[in-house]
Amino acid sequence: MAFLEVKDLHVSIEGKEILKGVSLEVGKGEVVALMGPNGSGKSTLAYTLMGHPRYEVTKGSIFLNGKEITNAEPDDRSKKGLFLSFQYPQEIPGVSVSNFLRTAINSHRGKENPISVPQFHKLLQEKMAMLKMDRKFALRYLNEGFSGGEKKRMEILQMAVLEPAIAVLDETDSGLDIDALRTVAEGVNALKGPEHGVVLITHYQRILNYVVPDKVHIVMDGKIVKSGGKELAMQVEEKGYDWVRPKIDA
């Protein structure tokens, strides 16, 4: 059974329809890549999955672990195992990475079962070591003065600490040089497994050289217009999105 299931999803922003009937499934252990040009609706899908109030679902449903979450609040979706890595992470001056992550964990665990300080620091150090991150990183204010690559690694660190069932990564590869891309990809690969699924949203095929998808969907004009395996991403890289576009109009 799919852990995340999207059925005939239609989404509007301020009365303008952006998604026009998207359906997809993501099982635990699967990496599903969504590719498409700018303005195709990929990020709209990501924000809708996480419950952003600006995005209005006018038709269709979203299920997580067999339960409908179409109208659930974002924090409820997060506690149920859904995670979104932002394309443009926000700076939060005055809040350290360490404090932010411990607060996030305790929000999931609840007031009755908070993580102890020693447990948290052990966990954090393990995850940072896995992602090859300097321990001093944990003392910095969240994303303040971070490079693009550091912001993306921070998102992956948050995912590593929370261990979501489904992680939606919205253009995590954008703006990364090859070394940062490899580091982020290694982090994603270290975290994916039989209990974790990934939705990887990207413009380009290059990250898929390091994080191999089980399925690839091409999104254009608010619809999934073609699906396949990794070979589909390679074809798009070689031929461009215009190679797919005529099949919409046929």
Steps between C-alpha positions, in 0.01 A plus 500: 500500500621853418592700810429829320219508247379801301172459311384737224633807681383841377652804671441873456680811622284811529248349259753390238523125447860375516465123544251341265453142610825359640505138618803314633610245760811470713575186699744463786844430362421676170658807345257677269641785290284784369655695211370790298573855384444813709134571565386144437352452848769296676547733796125556522462125551770503769337782697155348459620166634629681811176696546604858417181710550558705183440193284132408466410141417190526281479132413675175585654345811830438677554184708786424738526144626144434384348797684376811325694817587359733233374745762750425779712775654872512406619402850267200498639387164851537637422294809350231276829466313503756217797735452567785258846630415458856375644629176583829674555434874433799725748658740398507868738733689543427870399133475789255487496192279523283812205665677291495184554130443437403862176699497396324178567156648309578820207632298475155345558309823254702709523653848481159670807360323759773434849403389762554767787741436766223496288284267444792267865602479604139435242476220597836353870416497431166332293662225749782445783252473299303245453818294866604546403821677719693744365483857526881527217514246254410779583821691426735211168682461269317264596577139635845595802570280487148358611436144253337263664162553495539880130581495427188298714287730309647794177377341647151461624509861148585614369206298766274651404598854123469449516183285169560316313223324469715187743783421407750229817670376417812297794571268756413765763493225445857378800730536738226618849445367602142426657436841196632689272303269685178579487569874125565490442194281704283737283624786180413315635155411605438861149581621285325242413142579216252543315729745560830318379630166623806308332736255787674319400813308757627253552679168805300406611141471838551668392422859341181369851379416554478877148433633356237268119526465262209481251711305522825303199720423515799263274788609389762248214749517379358831479138384716189496548452127746210491629240747781248494824393662839669522539472123220756461705758692798431275285547190374836629857607577602414146195624308351769726143546612383590150547132425207433732292808424360392159347195664279731706355670198459185289 
